[in-house]
């Protein structure tokens, strides 16, 4: 709430615990409803049908899933986001129509794995439902890509350059004649299976 409120979002919160409701209503300028977030009457009272997003973040996966299902099917909410406490349930959430299942455990594991395996390269975005992702890195002076034009260079797999930011801060969109230089900050699309090859060729010290 502290993060979203300054962004001028109109927040409506449903909370099962009455003491939490009272505390939130006192501390924040938001509409608070005490009750079960899977109760259709309460969702209707809270104006669920007028919402662009419904975010379910309880500690129970089944509750989060049901809340998103009701919001989507009964109230026609455009986007649903659900906290997934057990990462094994992510596929089920996707199959049942939750737009953005978020597992803090999986996010943390991915960050740790990436930092350990690919120092100097960070994942900007994982494309949901695919093995594709966007990664960002600074082109190493030792890379075989330095001094080559995009049309001259064969990247691992189906990896493609999305944008290049030069050391002076200017950005360039990919074109065949664009020459890669040491220190370029590059954003590329790649299959996750190619990240190791991409890192070794473009980033590894």
C-alpha positions in Angstrom: 0.0 0.0 0.0 2.9 2.4 0.8 4.3 1.8 -2.7 1.0 2.0 -4.6 -0.7 4.9 -2.9 1.7 7.6 -4.1 1.1 6.4 -7.7 -2.5 7.5 -7.4 -4.0 4.0 -7.8 -7.5 3.7 -6.3 -7.0 0.8 -3.9 -9.7 -1.4 -2.4 -8.5 -3.9 0.1 -10.3 -7.0 1.4 -8.9 -8.4 4.6 -10.2 -11.3 6.7 -8.8 -10.1 10.0 -10.7 -7.3 11.6 -7.8 -5.8 13.6 -5.8 -5.5 10.4 -8.6 -3.8 8.7 -8.8 -1.2 11.4 -5.1 -0.6 11.4 -5.0 -0.2 7.6 -8.0 2.1 7.6 -6.3 4.3 10.2 -2.9 4.4 8.5 -3.8 4.6 4.9 -6.3 6.4 2.7 -7.8 3.3 1.1 -11.2 1.6 1.1 -11.1 -1.5 3.4 -13.6 -4.3 3.5 -13.6 -6.9 6.3 -14.4 -10.4 5.1 -13.5 -13.3 2.8 -12.0 -12.3 -0.6 -13.7 -15.3 -2.3 -17.2 -14.1 -1.2 -18.9 -12.9 -4.4 -21.3 -10.6 -2.4 -18.3 -8.9 -0.7 -16.4 -8.7 -4.0 -19.4 -7.0 -5.6 -19.7 -4.6 -2.6 -16.0 -3.7 -3.0 -16.7 -2.9 -6.7 -14.7 -5.7 -8.1 -16.4 -5.3 -11.5 -14.9 -1.8 -11.8 -11.3 -2.9 -11.1 -8.6 -3.2 -13.7 -6.6 -5.6 -11.5 -7.3 -8.0 -8.7 -4.3 -9.2 -6.7 -4.7 -12.1 -4.3 -1.8 -12.4 -1.8 -3.0 -14.7 1.0 -0.9 -17.5 2.4 -3.1 -20.1 0.9 -2.8 -21.0 -2.8 -6.3 -22.3 -3.1 -7.8 -19.1 -1.8 -5.7 -17.0 -4.2 -6.7 -19.2 -7.1 -10.4 -19.1 -6.3 -10.4 -15.3 -5.8 -8.7 -14.8 -9.2 -11.1 -17.2 -10.9 -14.2 -15.4 -9.5 -12.7 -12.0 -10.4 -12.1 -13.1 -13.9 -15.2 -15.1 -14.7 -17.8 -13.4 -12.6 -16.7 -9.8 -12.7 -14.7 -9.7 -15.9 -11.6 -8.2 -14.3 -8.9 -7.6 -17.0 -5.8 -8.7 -15.1 -5.5 -11.1 -12.2 -2.3 -11.5 -10.1 -1.9 -14.2 -7.6 0.8 -15.0 -5.0 1.8 -18.7 -5.4 3.2 -20.0 -2.1 4.2 -23.4 -3.5 6.2 -23.0 -6.7 4.9 -26.4 -7.9 1.5 -24.8 -8.3 2.6 -22.2 -10.9 1.6 -24.3 -13.9 -1.8 -25.0 -12.5 -2.4 -21.3 -11.9 -1.4 -20.6 -15.5 -3.7 -23.4 -16.9 -6.6 -22.1 -14.9 -6.3 -18.6 -16.3 -4.5 -16.5 -13.7 -2.7 -13.8 -15.7 0.3 -13.3 -13.4 1.1 -16.0 -10.9 4.0 -14.8 -8.8 6.1 -17.1 -6.6 8.5 -15.2 -4.3 10.3 -18.4 -3.7 10.9 -19.0 -7.4 11.8 -15.4 -8.0 14.4 -15.5 -5.3 15.8 -18.9 -6.5 16.1 -17.5 -10.1 17.9 -14.4 -8.8 20.3 -16.5 -6.8 20.9 -18.9 -9.7 21.5 -16.0 -12.1 23.9 -14.2 -9.8 25.9 -17.3 -9.2 26.0 -18.6 -12.8 26.0 -15.4 -14.9 27.8 -12.6 -13.0 27.6 -9.4 -15.1 24.4 -10.4 -16.9 20.9 -9.9 -15.5 17.6 -11.2 -16.6 15.3 -8.2 -17.3 12.2 -10.2 -18.2 11.1 -13.8 -18.4 8.4 -14.2 -21.1 5.6 -16.1 -19.4 4.6 -19.4 -20.9 7.8 -19.6 -23.0 11.5 -20.4 -22.4 12.4 -16.9 -23.8 13.8 -14.0 -21.8 15.4 -10.6 -22.1 18.8 -10.2 -20.6 21.1 -7.1 -20.1 24.8 -7.0 -20.0 27.9 -4.9 -20.8 29.8 -6.1 -23.7 33.3 -7.4 -22.6 36.4 -6.0 -24.4 37.4 -9.6 -24.8 34.2 -10.6 -26.6 34.6 -11.9 -30.2 31.6 -9.6 -31.0 33.6 -6.4 -30.4 34.3 -4.6 -33.7 31.8 -6.7 -35.6 28.6 -5.5 -37.3 25.4 -7.2 -36.3 25.0 -8.7 -39.8 28.5 -10.2 -39.5 28.1 -11.9 -36.2 26.3 -15.2 -35.4 24.8 -15.1 -31.9 24.1 -18.3 -29.9 20.9 -20.0 -31.0 18.1 -17.6 -31.8 19.5 -14.8 -29.6 18.7 -11.3 -31.0 19.8 -7.8 -30.1 16.9 -5.6 -28.9 18.7 -2.3 -28.1 22.2 -1.1 -27.6 23.2 1.8 -25.3 26.6 3.3 -26.0 29.0 4.6 -23.3 27.9 8.2 -24.0 24.3 7.2 -23.0 22.9 7.2 -26.5 20.7 4.2 -27.5 20.6 2.5 -30.9 18.0 0.1 -32.3 19.5 -3.0 -34.0 20.3 -2.7 -37.7 22.7 -4.8 -39.8 25.3 -2.1 -40.0 25.4 -1.4 -36.2 28.9 -2.1 -34.9 29.3 -3.5 -31.5 31.8 -1.9 -29.2 33.4 -2.8 -25.8 31.4 -1.2 -23.0 28.1 -1.3 -24.9 25.1 -2.1 -22.7 23.1 -4.6 -24.6 19.6 -5.9 -24.1 19.0 -9.2 -26.0 16.3 -11.7 -26.3 17.4 -15.3 -25.9 16.2 -18.8 -25.0 17.1 -19.7 -21.5 19.0 -22.7 -22.8 21.4 -20.3 -24.6 22.2 -18.1 -21.6 25.4 -19.9 -20.7 26.7 -19.7 -24.3 25.7 -16.0 -24.5 27.4 -15.2 -21.2 30.6 -17.0 -22.2 30.8 -15.2 -25.6 29.7 -11.7 -24.7 30.2 -11.1 -21.0 32.7 -13.5 -19.3 35.8 -11.6 -18.1 
